[in-house]
């Protein structure tokens, strides 16, 4: 069984000069492909269940799917709740077998975010589960704007919450379909200087590949969340499979044809985060 906590994969990454990919899942087809890609690359992977995934499939089912894949995997697999907005959602995830929960209080005032995140981190740790928090708000492409992370607030947040990983806002944006965003490296360096907690970049699909590689090897960013670029590959493969034969109606046969393209794309993502 290769099911591990977030802390168990991020601490070695922090010490070893590499990062681990948090791959955003929507269903069985992509999560299975992500584990296959991680096995092919011989590296750990974080399977993430975000809000849109949870709208489609209940947390207890997702927990069972993640754990089933991890038990058969030859590499470490983290079962991670992404963007849990309430303590109740985090509790359900823990009860459903997740090994890591991310509480997102980034829209809240600092004191409230710290208090709520600390309580959830305490709950998670008592269950042997890791906790990620967010300080500074990461916005959405075409939607809410970002609020950059203040280094002093980040230091306070890390110190007072006890989180195992800290998501920061440094120019990253969710749902960005190109890689033209670029991160504010000066702000990253300022945050690094005041904390030892592994840092997390949400919206990693918008970060240029060269910058991903450089930061994975030369910063305290130990986790990059990648979703949009892999969803785009899945969608393209699905359209091609469905259009190839308009007479086909068996969705299992159609969905099988998404596997190899998604594995290949995920392998490229994983390769960019490996150590030197």
C-alpha positions as CSV (number, residue, x, y, z in Angstrom):
1,X,0.0,0.0,0.0
2,X,1.4,3.3,-1.1
3,X,-1.1,5.7,0.5
4,X,0.8,8.5,2.3
5,X,0.1,11.9,3.8
6,X,1.0,15.2,2.2
7,X,3.7,15.9,4.8
8,X,5.4,12.6,3.9
9,X,5.9,13.6,0.3
10,X,6.5,17.4,0.8
11,X,9.2,17.2,3.5
12,X,11.5,15.0,1.3
13,X,10.8,17.4,-1.6
14,X,11.8,20.4,0.5
15,X,15.0,18.8,1.5
16,X,15.7,17.3,-1.9
17,X,15.1,20.2,-4.2
18,X,12.1,19.1,-6.2
19,X,8.3,19.5,-6.2
20,X,5.4,17.1,-6.2
21,X,2.4,17.6,-8.5
22,X,-1.1,18.0,-7.1
23,X,-3.2,16.7,-10.0
24,X,-6.8,17.8,-10.0
25,X,-9.2,14.9,-10.7
26,X,-12.7,14.9,-12.0
27,X,-13.3,11.1,-12.3
28,X,-12.0,7.6,-12.5
29,X,-10.5,8.0,-15.9
30,X,-8.2,10.9,-15.1
31,X,-7.2,9.7,-11.6
32,X,-6.2,6.3,-12.9
33,X,-4.2,7.9,-15.7
34,X,-2.4,10.1,-13.2
35,X,-1.3,7.1,-11.1
36,X,-0.1,5.3,-14.2
37,X,1.9,8.4,-15.2
38,X,3.5,8.6,-11.7
39,X,4.4,5.0,-11.8
40,X,6.0,5.4,-15.3
41,X,8.0,8.4,-13.9
42,X,8.8,6.7,-10.6
43,X,7.7,9.7,-8.5
44,X,5.0,10.5,-5.9
45,X,1.7,12.0,-6.9
46,X,-1.1,13.9,-5.1
47,X,-4.6,13.1,-6.3
48,X,-6.9,16.1,-5.6
49,X,-10.6,16.3,-5.2
50,X,-11.8,19.9,-5.6
51,X,-15.2,21.5,-5.4
52,X,-16.3,20.6,-9.0
53,X,-15.3,17.0,-8.5
54,X,-17.2,16.8,-5.2
55,X,-20.3,18.2,-6.8
56,X,-20.2,15.2,-9.2
57,X,-19.1,12.4,-6.8
58,X,-19.6,12.2,-3.0
59,X,-16.5,12.4,-0.8
60,X,-16.8,8.8,0.6
61,X,-16.8,7.5,-3.0
62,X,-13.8,9.6,-4.0
63,X,-11.9,8.5,-0.8
64,X,-12.5,4.9,-1.7
65,X,-11.4,5.5,-5.3
66,X,-8.2,7.2,-4.2
67,X,-7.4,4.6,-1.6
68,X,-8.0,1.7,-4.1
69,X,-5.6,3.3,-6.6
70,X,-3.0,4.0,-3.9
71,X,-3.1,0.4,-2.6
72,X,-2.2,-1.0,-6.0
73,X,0.4,1.7,-6.8
74,X,4.2,1.3,-6.7
75,X,4.7,5.0,-5.9
76,X,3.5,7.1,-3.0
77,X,0.0,8.5,-3.5
78,X,-1.6,11.2,-1.4
79,X,-5.5,11.4,-1.2
80,X,-6.0,15.2,-0.9
81,X,-9.1,17.4,-0.4
82,X,-8.6,20.6,-2.5
83,X,-10.3,23.8,-1.5
84,X,-12.4,22.6,1.5
85,X,-14.3,25.7,2.5
86,X,-15.8,24.4,5.8
87,X,-14.7,22.4,8.8
88,X,-17.5,19.9,8.1
89,X,-16.2,19.2,4.5
90,X,-12.7,18.6,5.9
91,X,-14.1,16.3,8.6
92,X,-16.1,14.3,6.0
93,X,-12.9,13.9,3.9
94,X,-10.9,12.7,6.9
95,X,-13.7,10.2,7.8
96,X,-13.7,9.1,4.1
97,X,-10.0,8.1,4.2
98,X,-8.3,11.2,2.7
99,X,-4.8,11.6,4.0
100,X,-4.6,15.3,3.5
101,X,-7.1,18.2,3.6
102,X,-6.7,21.8,2.3
103,X,-8.8,24.3,4.1
104,X,-9.3,27.5,2.1
105,X,-10.0,30.5,4.3
106,X,-8.2,32.9,2.0
107,X,-11.3,35.1,1.5
108,X,-11.6,35.6,5.3
109,X,-9.9,38.3,7.4
110,X,-6.4,37.2,8.6
111,X,-7.4,36.5,12.2
112,X,-10.4,34.5,11.2
113,X,-8.4,32.5,8.5
114,X,-5.7,31.7,11.1
115,X,-8.2,30.6,13.8
116,X,-10.2,28.4,11.5
117,X,-7.2,26.9,9.7
118,X,-5.5,26.1,13.1
119,X,-8.6,24.3,14.3
120,X,-8.8,22.2,11.2
121,X,-5.1,21.5,11.3
122,X,-5.5,20.3,14.8
123,X,-8.4,18.0,13.8
124,X,-6.4,16.7,10.9
125,X,-3.3,16.0,12.9
126,X,-5.2,14.2,15.6
127,X,-6.4,11.8,12.8
128,X,-2.9,11.4,11.4
129,X,-3.8,13.5,8.3
130,X,-1.9,16.5,6.8
131,X,-3.3,20.0,6.4
132,X,-2.7,22.7,3.8
133,X,-3.9,26.3,4.3
134,X,-3.9,29.4,2.1
135,X,-2.9,32.9,2.8
136,X,-3.5,35.5,0.2
137,X,-6.2,34.9,-2.3
138,X,-5.5,33.2,-5.7
139,X,-8.0,34.5,-8.2
140,X,-9.6,33.0,-11.3
141,X,-9.1,33.6,-15.0
142,X,-12.0,35.7,-16.2
143,X,-13.3,35.9,-12.6
144,X,-12.3,37.1,-9.1
145,X,-9.0,38.9,-9.0
146,X,-6.1,37.8,-6.8
147,X,-4.9,39.4,-3.5
148,X,-1.1,38.8,-3.2
149,X,0.3,37.2,-0.1
150,X,2.0,39.5,2.4
151,X,5.2,37.9,3.6
152,X,4.7,39.1,7.2
153,X,1.2,37.7,7.2
154,X,2.5,34.4,5.7
155,X,5.0,34.1,8.5
156,X,2.3,34.6,11.1
157,X,-0.1,32.2,9.4
158,X,2.5,29.5,9.2
159,X,3.6,30.0,12.8
160,X,0.1,30.1,14.3
161,X,-1.8,27.5,12.3
162,X,0.7,24.6,12.3
163,X,-0.1,23.7,8.7
164,X,2.0,21.2,6.8
165,X,1.9,23.2,3.6
166,X,1.0,26.8,2.7
167,X,-0.6,28.0,-0.5
168,X,0.4,31.5,-1.5
169,X,-0.7,34.1,-4.1
170,X,2.2,35.3,-6.1
171,X,0.8,36.0,-9.5
172,X,-0.8,32.6,-10.0
173,X,-4.4,32.3,-11.3
174,X,-6.8,29.4,-11.3
175,X,-8.2,28.1,-14.7
176,X,-5.6,29.8,-16.9
177,X,-5.5,28.1,-20.2
178,X,-2.1,29.4,-21.4
179,X,1.3,29.5,-19.7
180,X,1.9,33.2,-20.0
181,X,1.2,34.1,-16.3
182,X,4.6,34.0,-14.7
183,X,5.1,34.2,-10.9
184,X,6.4,37.1,-8.8
185,X,9.7,35.6,-7.8
186,X,10.6,38.6,-5.6
187,X,7.5,38.0,-3.5
188,X,8.3,34.2,-3.4
189,X,11.8,35.0,-2.0
190,X,10.4,37.3,0.6
191,X,8.0,34.7,1.8
192,X,10.7,32.0,1.8
193,X,12.9,34.1,4.0
194,X,10.4,34.1,6.9
195,X,9.1,30.5,6.9
196,X,10.2,26.9,6.6
197,X,6.8,25.5,5.6
198,X,6.6,23.9,2.2
199,X,4.9,26.4,-0.2
200,X,2.1,25.5,-2.7
201,X,1.2,27.1,-6.0
202,X,-2.4,26.8,-7.1
203,X,-3.3,27.5,-10.7
204,X,0.0,25.9,-11.8
205,X,-1.3,25.4,-15.4
206,X,-0.7,29.1,-16.0
207,X,3.0,29.0,-15.0
208,X,5.5,28.8,-17.8
209,X,7.3,25.5,-17.9
210,X,10.8,26.9,-17.5
211,X,9.7,28.8,-14.4
212,X,8.1,25.7,-13.0
213,X,11.3,23.7,-13.4
214,X,13.5,26.5,-11.9
215,X,11.2,27.0,-8.9
216,X,10.8,23.3,-8.3
217,X,14.6,22.9,-8.0
218,X,15.5,26.3,-6.5
219,X,12.8,27.4,-4.1
220,X,10.6,26.2,-1.2
221,X,7.7,25.7,-3.5
222,X,7.2,21.9,-3.1
223,X,3.7,21.5,-4.6
224,X,2.2,22.8,-7.9
225,X,-1.5,22.2,-8.5
226,X,-2.1,21.3,-12.1
227,X,-5.7,20.9,-13.5
228,X,-6.7,23.0,-16.5
229,X,-4.0,21.8,-18.9
230,X,-4.7,18.1,-18.2
231,X,-8.5,18.7,-18.4
232,X,-7.9,20.3,-21.9
233,X,-6.0,17.1,-23.0
234,X,-8.8,14.9,-21.7
235,X,-11.5,17.0,-23.4
236,X,-9.7,16.9,-26.7
237,X,-9.1,13.1,-26.5
238,X,-12.8,12.6,-25.6
239,X,-14.0,14.7,-28.5
240,X,-11.8,12.8,-31.0
241,X,-12.9,9.4,-29.6
242,X,-16.6,10.3,-29.8
243,X,-16.4,11.8,-33.3
244,X,-14.3,9.0,-34.7
245,X,-17.3,6.8,-35.0
246,X,-20.7,8.5,-34.6
247,X,-22.4,5.1,-34.4
248,X,-20.6,4.3,-31.1
249,X,-22.6,4.8,-27.9
250,X,-20.8,2.7,-25.3
251,X,-19.2,5.3,-23.0
252,X,-16.7,2.8,-21.5
253,X,-15.2,2.2,-25.0
254,X,-15.1,5.9,-25.7
255,X,-13.6,6.8,-22.4
256,X,-10.8,4.2,-22.7
257,X,-9.4,6.2,-25.6
258,X,-8.7,9.2,-23.2
259,X,-6.2,7.1,-21.1
260,X,-3.1,7.2,-23.2
261,X,-3.2,10.9,-24.1
262,X,-3.8,11.9,-20.5
263,X,-1.0,9.6,-19.2
264,X,1.4,11.2,-21.7
265,X,0.4,14.7,-20.7
266,X,0.6,13.9,-17.0
267,X,4.1,12.4,-17.5
268,X,5.3,15.7,-19.1
269,X,3.9,17.6,-16.1
270,X,5.6,15.3,-13.6
271,X,8.9,15.4,-15.4
272,X,9.1,19.2,-14.9
273,X,9.0,18.9,-11.2
274,X,11.7,16.3,-10.7
275,X,15.0,17.1,-9.0
276,X,18.2,17.6,-11.0
